[in-house]
Amino acid sequence: MRISAWFYSINLQKSFDFYKRAFDLDEEDLKNSKGFSVPIGNHFELKISTEERPLNTGNIEINDANIEETYERFIKNHVPETSESNPHKMKSGTFSGPWEYPGGMALFLKDPDNHSIFFMEW
């Protein structure tokens, strides 16, 4: 079984360039002029599309995430970093963290269309 979540994108190329850095995508992953998929683990994929504009922005929480590996990937791929600890106040196209919480560490990622992805150790 594979679970998919959809995010709307205003500028598909800008979104692809961002997710390419955040998730190590290849240029060939942008095969369709109307969208692309971002595999996250073995059972989940994020689909980014220009097809239908939703009524609200989306947020996704990824649990049991390897925070150190995710942070190193963001740094290696030059995803812009911010010191803002409130994910709702972060600028689009940035990541923040890692931050320590009672349940473990967390990272926040905000894409160019203001969708938030929260990576949590718990």
N, C-alpha and C positions, 0 to 999 in steps of 0.2 A: 504494500500500500504506500502511496506517495501523496502527501498533502501539499496543496498549492494555495498561495495567497497572492492576490493581485494588487498592484500599485499602479496608479495612473501617472503618466509622465507628460509634462508639457514639451520638453525637449529631449527626445529619445537619445540622441548622440551624447548630450551632456550627461544624462543619467547613466548611459552605458560606460562612458569614460570613468565616472565615479565608481560604479559597481565593479568595473574591471580592476581597479586598484584595490578596492575593499575585499574582493573575493577571488582575486587571481583569475579572472576570466580571460579567454583568448578572443582575438578579433573575430574569429569564425563563430563565436557565440552570438554575434549580432547578425543573424542570417536573414531576418525578416525586417522589413522597413516599418512594421507596426509594433514590434515588441521583441523582447528577449527573456530568457529564463536564467535565474541564478540558483544553482543547486546549493543547498545548505544541509550538509549531512547526507545520510542515506535515504531519508524519508520525507524531505521537505524541499520545496522549491518556491522561490519568489518569482512571480511573473510581472514584468514591467511592460506597460502597453500605452499606446496613444489612442487606443480604440474608444474607450468610454470613460468620461470624467465622472468619478464617484461624487457623492454628496459630501463626503468628509475625507480627511487625510487618514492614512492608516498607520497603525503602530504594530510592531511585532516584537514579541519577547522570545528569545532563544535561551532555554534553560540548559543546565549542565554543560555550558560552553567552556572551552579551554581559553580562559582570558589571556594568559601569557602568549599563546600562539596567535590569537586574534590581534592582540596589541602589536606583536612583532610584525605581522603581515601588514597592518595599517602603516606602521613606520617604514617598513621596507618599500612599500608601494607609494609612499608620499601622500597618503590621505591627510588632508589638513587637520591639525590638532587644535583644540581650544581648551582653555582652562575652565570654561563654564561648567559647573557641576549640576546645574538644573537643565535637564534635557529639553524642556519647553522653551528655554531662553537661548539655546544653542543656535548659531548661524547654520543655514543650510550648507550641505556639502562638507561637514566636519565630523570629527569624533572627539569624545571626551572620556577621560579615565586612564587607567583603571581607578575605580573608587571602591573603598572598603565599606561594606554593609554588614549587619549582624549575621546574615546568611552566607557571606563570602564576598568576592570581588565582582564588579560590574563594569561594563564599557557601554557607552552610548554612541550611536551612529545616526546622523541625520542626513538624508540624501538631498540632492538639489531641489526636489519637489516638496521638501519638509516632512517626509515620512520618517518616522523614528524606528530604529531597530535597537532593542536592548539585549545585550549579551550578559547573562547571569550565570554564576557558578552554581547556584542552587536550583 
